Amino acid sequence: MVLSATDLDISILTRVPVEVHEPGGITVPARKLLQIVRELPNKQVTLETEGERISIRSDRGHYVLTGIPADQFPNLQTEVEGTSIEAEADLLRKMIEKTIFAASGDETRPVLNGVLWRIEDHEGAGRMTMVATDGHRLARIIVRLSEPVGKHAEAILPPKVLHQLVRLVSGGAALQKAIIGENFVVFDLGTTVLFSRVIEGPYPDFDQVIPQENEKKLVVAYDVLVPGIRRVSILADSDTHQVRLNLGENTMKLSSASHDIGAEAEEELPVNYHAGELEIAYDASYLMDILKNMASEEVVFELDTPISAGVVRPVQQQEGQDYLCLIMPLRIVE
């Protein structure tokens, strides 16, 4: 039995082993069908169609849904010409999770709504890159592959299809291959195939916006910084979520204030810093989104001035990977 669904931007097709007595097809309301099947006991069920109705029988119940003829279901994109890529499913999942949070939600800038996925050869080996940005923050991960790929391909992928891919992979599906075409991308997971339109348009030159000369280095333990920001941000301004970082010799003072409720918070943390006094402010929610993806005992901030972008990296990078996030500072409000 083949089950398929689409919203015309992404489509999914999955094959389920069944005993077929008579071939047929029907289009039914997906949500209602899911709700019924989800509540049934894990035992054999029987599906029967008659005209525009489908009957679902279990050992304890009988359910009937009204649908529409199968031939009224949209024709799905099943063949895509393009660059075929083999990628480890778990690695792809981790790359998605480390970047997708930075994609923009602004529908007026559709290119930034997606995640750029690029495959290419570099310095005698293959590499995969994923990047997402909303203009206020950027997340980029580069993974070095063991062998050259001999090809170059890239696509801007909608977050909707990436969330679905992560869900399938997390559920145990193994990625057989991916195909990047001119207008579509396909993820072949064996019994399940996921299709999606790509977002059209050139992606911004992200390498140009990543600072290369931020010489002020702040190193802080993850288990010290994250709880500190979480506590101080409780009393941050409800509109800006601003948290200040006041840096001095081997010390950092976190502070926030909310004039609406007349509240303030301040906390001092031990850090490794020797680059002179600096006061800089960030959106606490953006900062927390970045930090929770660091997966490192320590993180390093590469800073310059109170108005220039900062770069955050894990001190302990996984072998063959280069992960960084960029975050723009906020104007300090007195």
C-alpha positions in Angstrom: 0.0 0.0 0.0 1.3 3.4 -0.9 0.3 6.5 1.2 1.1 9.9 -0.1 0.4 13.5 1.0 1.3 16.9 -0.3 0.7 20.6 0.3 2.1 21.3 -3.2 5.4 22.6 -1.8 6.5 19.4 -0.1 5.3 15.8 -0.7 5.8 12.5 1.0 5.3 9.0 -0.2 5.6 5.9 1.9 5.1 2.2 1.2 3.5 -0.1 3.8 3.4 -3.9 3.5 -0.2 -5.1 3.4 -2.2 -8.0 2.0 -4.2 -6.7 -0.9 -7.4 -8.5 -1.9 -8.4 -6.0 -4.5 -6.5 -2.9 -5.7 -8.0 0.5 -5.4 -7.4 4.0 -4.1 -9.1 6.9 -2.4 -8.2 10.4 -1.0 -9.2 10.8 2.7 -8.7 13.6 5.3 -5.2 13.0 6.6 -5.7 14.4 10.1 -8.9 12.3 10.9 -7.3 9.2 9.5 -4.2 9.7 11.7 -6.3 10.4 14.8 -8.2 7.1 14.3 -5.2 4.9 13.5 -3.2 6.4 16.4 -5.8 5.4 18.9 -6.3 1.8 17.6 -4.6 -1.1 19.4 -1.5 -2.5 17.7 -3.4 -5.2 15.9 -4.4 -6.0 12.4 -6.9 -3.6 10.7 -8.9 -4.0 7.5 -9.4 -1.1 5.0 -12.2 -1.2 2.5 -13.3 1.4 0.0 -16.7 1.8 -1.6 -17.2 4.8 -3.9 -16.0 7.9 -1.9 -16.1 6.2 1.5 -13.4 4.2 3.3 -14.1 1.7 6.1 -11.6 1.0 8.8 -12.2 -2.2 10.9 -10.4 -3.4 13.9 -11.1 -6.2 16.3 -13.1 -3.7 18.5 -14.5 -1.0 16.2 -15.6 0.2 12.9 -14.9 3.7 11.5 -16.1 5.3 8.2 -14.7 8.4 6.5 -15.9 10.2 3.4 -13.2 11.2 1.0 -12.9 12.1 -2.7 -11.8 10.0 -5.7 -8.1 9.1 -5.9 -7.8 10.6 -9.4 -8.5 14.1 -7.9 -5.4 13.9 -5.8 -2.6 16.2 -7.2 0.1 14.5 -9.3 3.2 14.2 -7.2 6.7 15.0 -8.5 8.3 11.5 -8.5 11.3 12.0 -10.8 14.0 14.6 -10.3 17.1 15.1 -12.4 20.0 16.5 -10.6 23.1 15.8 -8.5 22.8 12.6 -6.5 24.4 12.6 -3.0 25.0 10.0 -0.4 25.0 11.4 3.1 24.9 9.9 6.6 21.4 10.5 8.0 22.6 11.2 11.6 25.2 13.7 10.4 22.6 15.5 8.2 20.2 15.7 11.1 22.9 17.3 13.4 23.8 19.8 10.7 20.1 20.8 10.3 19.6 21.1 14.1 22.7 23.3 14.4 21.5 25.8 11.8 17.8 25.8 11.3 17.1 27.9 14.4 18.7 30.9 12.7 16.5 30.9 9.6 14.3 34.0 9.2 10.6 34.0 9.6 10.2 37.2 7.6 8.1 36.2 4.5 9.2 39.4 2.7 12.7 37.9 2.4 12.0 34.3 1.2 15.7 33.4 0.5 16.5 33.9 4.2 13.5 31.7 5.2 15.5 28.7 4.1 18.7 26.9 4.9 21.5 26.8 2.4 22.9 23.3 1.8 26.1 23.1 -0.3 28.2 20.1 -1.4 31.6 20.7 -3.0 35.3 19.7 -3.1 37.8 21.7 -1.1 41.5 21.2 -0.5 41.5 17.7 -1.9 38.4 16.4 0.0 34.7 16.8 -0.1 32.8 19.0 2.3 29.2 19.8 3.1 28.1 23.3 4.4 24.8 24.4 5.9 24.1 28.0 6.7 21.0 29.9 8.0 20.6 33.6 8.9 17.9 36.1 9.7 20.1 39.2 9.5 20.5 39.3 13.3 22.3 36.0 13.8 23.9 33.4 11.6 24.7 29.7 12.0 27.2 27.9 9.8 28.6 24.4 10.0 31.1 22.8 7.6 31.8 19.1 7.6 34.8 17.7 5.9 34.1 14.4 4.1 36.6 11.5 3.9 36.8 11.6 0.1 36.3 14.1 -2.7 32.7 14.2 -4.1 33.7 15.4 -7.6 30.7 17.6 -7.9 29.2 20.9 -6.8 25.6 21.3 -5.9 23.6 23.6 -3.6 20.0 24.3 -2.7 18.1 26.6 -0.4 15.8 24.2 1.6 12.5 25.3 3.3 12.6 24.6 7.1 9.3 22.7 6.7 11.0 19.9 4.7 14.0 19.9 7.0 11.8 19.5 10.1 10.1 16.6 8.4 13.4 15.0 7.5 14.7 15.3 11.0 11.5 13.7 12.3 11.9 10.7 9.9 15.6 10.2 10.6 15.0 10.5 14.4 12.4 7.8 14.0 15.0 5.4 12.6 14.7 5.9 8.9 18.0 5.5 7.0 18.8 8.0 4.2 19.6 6.2 1.0 20.5 9.2 -1.1 19.5 12.8 -1.8 19.0 14.4 -5.2 19.4 18.1 -5.7 17.7 19.3 -8.8 17.1 22.8 -10.3 13.7 23.3 -8.6 13.3 20.2 -6.4 15.2 18.2 -3.8 14.5 14.6 -3.0 15.4 12.6 0.1 15.1 8.8 -0.5 14.7 7.0 2.8 14.0 3.6 1.4 10.3 2.9 2.0 9.7 6.7 2.3 10.5 9.4 -0.2 10.4 13.1 0.7 10.1 15.7 -2.1 10.3 19.5 -1.8 10.5 22.6 -3.9 13.7 24.6 -3.3 13.6 28.3 -2.5 14.7 30.2 -5.6 17.2 33.1 -5.6 20.9 33.6 -4.8 21.8 33.2 -1.1 23.8 36.1 0.5 27.6 35.8 0.5 27.7 34.7 4.2 31.6 34.5 4.2 31.7 38.3 3.7 29.8 39.0 6.9 31.7 36.7 9.2 34.4 38.8 11.0 37.9 37.5 10.5 39.8 40.0 12.8 37.9 39.9 16.1 40.9 39.8 18.4 39.2 40.0 21.8 38.7 36.4 23.0 36.4 35.5 25.8 36.4 31.9 27.0 33.7 30.7 29.5 32.5 27.4 30.7 29.1 26.4 29.2 27.7 25.2 32.5 28.6 28.6 34.0 27.4 30.9 31.3 24.0 29.3 30.3 22.5 29.2 33.8 23.7 32.7 34.4 22.1 34.1 31.3 18.9 32.2 32.0 18.7 33.7 35.5 19.6 37.3 34.5 17.2 37.3 31.5 14.2 36.7 33.8 14.3 40.4 34.5 15.3 41.6 31.0 13.1 44.1 29.1 10.1 42.3 27.6 10.6 43.9 24.2 14.4 43.8 23.7 15.3 40.9 25.9 18.6 42.7 26.4 21.3 41.3 28.6 24.6 43.2 29.0 28.0 41.7 29.2 30.6 43.9 31.1 34.0 42.4 30.6 37.1 42.9 32.6 40.2 41.0 33.5 39.1 37.4 34.0 35.6 38.5 34.9 32.2 39.1 33.3 29.3 40.8 34.8 25.9 39.9 33.4 23.1 42.4 33.9 19.6 43.2 32.8 16.8 45.7 33.7 13.1 46.1 33.0 11.9 49.6 33.6 8.3 48.5 33.1 8.3 46.6 36.3 11.2 48.4 38.0 13.4 45.3 38.1 17.1 44.7 37.8 19.4 41.7 37.8 23.2 41.3 38.1 25.5 38.4 38.3 29.3 38.0 38.1 30.9 35.0 36.4 34.5 33.8 36.2 35.9 33.8 32.7 39.1 33.7 30.7 39.5 37.2 29.3 42.5 39.6 29.0 41.6 42.0 26.2 40.6 45.2 28.1 37.2 46.4 29.3 34.3 46.0 27.0 30.5 46.4 27.4 28.3 44.7 24.9 24.6 43.7 24.8 22.7 40.9 23.2 19.2 39.6 22.8 19.2 36.9 25.5 16.8 34.6 23.5 19.1 34.8 20.4 22.1 34.1 22.6 20.5 31.1 24.3 19.5 29.6 20.9 23.1 29.8 19.9 24.6 28.4 23.1 22.4 25.4 23.4 23.8 24.2 20.0 27.4 24.5 21.0 27.8 21.0 22.5 31.1 21.9 24.2 32.4 22.3 27.8 33.6 25.7 26.9 32.6 28.3 24.4 34.7 31.2 22.9 33.4 34.6 22.0 35.5 36.5 19.4 34.7 40.2 19.9 35.7 43.6 18.7 33.6 46.6 19.5 30.2 47.1 21.2 28.6 47.6 17.8 30.2 44.9 15.7 29.2 41.3 15.2 30.5 38.7 17.6 31.4 35.2 16.7 30.7 32.3 19.0 32.4 28.9 18.6 32.6 25.7 20.7 36.1 25.4 22.1 35.9 21.6 21.6 35.0 21.1 17.9 34.1 17.6 16.7 36.7 16.1 14.4 36.3 17.3 10.8 33.7 19.9 11.7 33.8 23.7 11.9 30.8 25.2 13.6 30.3 28.9 14.4 27.5 31.3 15.0 27.4 35.1 14.5 25.3 37.4 16.6 24.7 41.1 16.2 24.8 43.2 19.3 22.0 45.5 20.6 22.3 49.2 21.2 22.8 49.6 24.9 19.8 51.1 26.5 20.4 53.1 29.8 
